Amino acid sequence: MFESVLVANRGEIASRVVHTVRGLGLKAIAVYSEADADLPFVHEADEAVLIGPPIPAQSYLDAPAVLEAARRHNARAVHPGYGFLAENADFARAVQAAGPAWVGPPPLAIARLGDKINARNLMKEAGVPVAPGVWEPVPDTETAVEEAARIGYPVMVKAAAGGGGIGMGVAHDEARLRAVYPAARSRAEMFFTSTDVLLERYVRGARHVEVQVLGLPDGSVVALGDRECSVQRRFQKIVEEGPAPGLPAALRARLYAAAVRAGEAVGYRGAGTVEFLIDPASGEFSFVEMNARLQVEHTVTEALTGLDLVEQQLRIAAGEQVSFDGVQSRGHAIELRVYAEDPFRFVPRPGRIKVWEEPVGPGIRIDAGYAEGNMVTPYYDPLLAKLVVHADTREAALERARAAVAAFRIEGTLTTNLPFLAELLKNPEFASGAYDTGLVARMRPASN
């Protein structure tokens, strides 16, 4: 195992990784921007390095600055968390070339999965179901109209290099496509410096279910469980739970087999997530993407299995052979993302935290990025914390989640989405488990 690990991230995921690194008796090295100097992860690490001003491009996305911090502090490994440089193949190669171990999948796998069109083509070749769509970038609006006529409306328009719901839109007819396509292309260039856009069939009333996988040093890939991710606003997840409620055993087995094939197709190593859309009407599913990193909602799988996925990432990166014989999923887990955002319009509402009181009790876990007195700035994603509950049954987990949300106090000049989470947990459709990706839009039609 490595003597020291540099955590190339911030907030709750940096704290999360630091916790495991120190728990293994290793030195945790944090990097931080000027805006984050007082956040918990900076003080929790054994060493902390200021790498730049608040703007991400000049700090957390500044690969040379991160590499220099690793060199100066003699880091033997680099863990990227999620977001920022986590799925940057060039950064992964640069880390390896500089000497430290890269705690993530091989750079080639990152590159092959980073382009959604290339990933679709790879998955089709590997026998993983994919939705009807294009096999190369759509260069202009007229081509998009021609392809949509072939695929059949409605169609999903996506930035090929995108993520986090950015550069995505749905067109139910040609008129809408002529508006959605250029908007997606413009956002793709703005956020991902690539104008490549793809089209694929949009599934009405779809469920979004993902499978947690681990690629092991011996070349094998194992599936560790599934998570329902259908509670989304503007294609971005808010709540995840596992196992996915009401999923037939045969369908679950097919999803796991497809996820393993996806990982094997790209020579995957470490923690990854394969995402699928399920059509409830037909019972069929199709590949969405494979995230070549630790997922935000990995805590759900940890609660169900008792595994520490960050520890498994570190052991796999160190070349240790690990075994998961006998690992079983127990009970039900729900993760709720607590954001500094308007609970009705879902727009960021940062500010100073004057009161921070976390719920406590059996089956409750909080992964927090902030504490009382901290300032939530507008420079980064407004995620404050992840509230995770676990219980023997889904009904018990829902009750525990309702009580925990009611007990979670975050007050100050910021606004949080806790009122929305409380409303969601009491929503009959969500409580039934028979919901889809349109749930939040039905609850907040004006916000989507």
LINZIPE-V542899 format. One line per field, one symbol per residue. burial: + if it has 24 or more other C-alpha atoms within 12 Angstrom, else -. A space follows every 50 residues. Layout:
BEGIN
burial=???
END
This chain:
BEGIN
burial=++-+++++++++++++++++++---+++++++++++++++++++++++++ ++-+-+--+++++++++++++-+++++++++++++++++-++++++-+-+ ++++++++++++++++++++++++---++++++++-+++++--++-+++- ++++++++++++++++++++++-+--++-+++++++++---+-+++++++ ++++-++++++++++++-+++++++++++++++++++++++++++-+--- ++-+++++++++++++++++++++++++++---+++++++++++++++++ ++++++++++++++++++---+------+-+++++++++++-++-+-+++ +++--+-++---++++++++++-++++-+++++++++++++--++-++++ ++++++-++++--+++++++++-++----++-+-+++++++-+-----
END
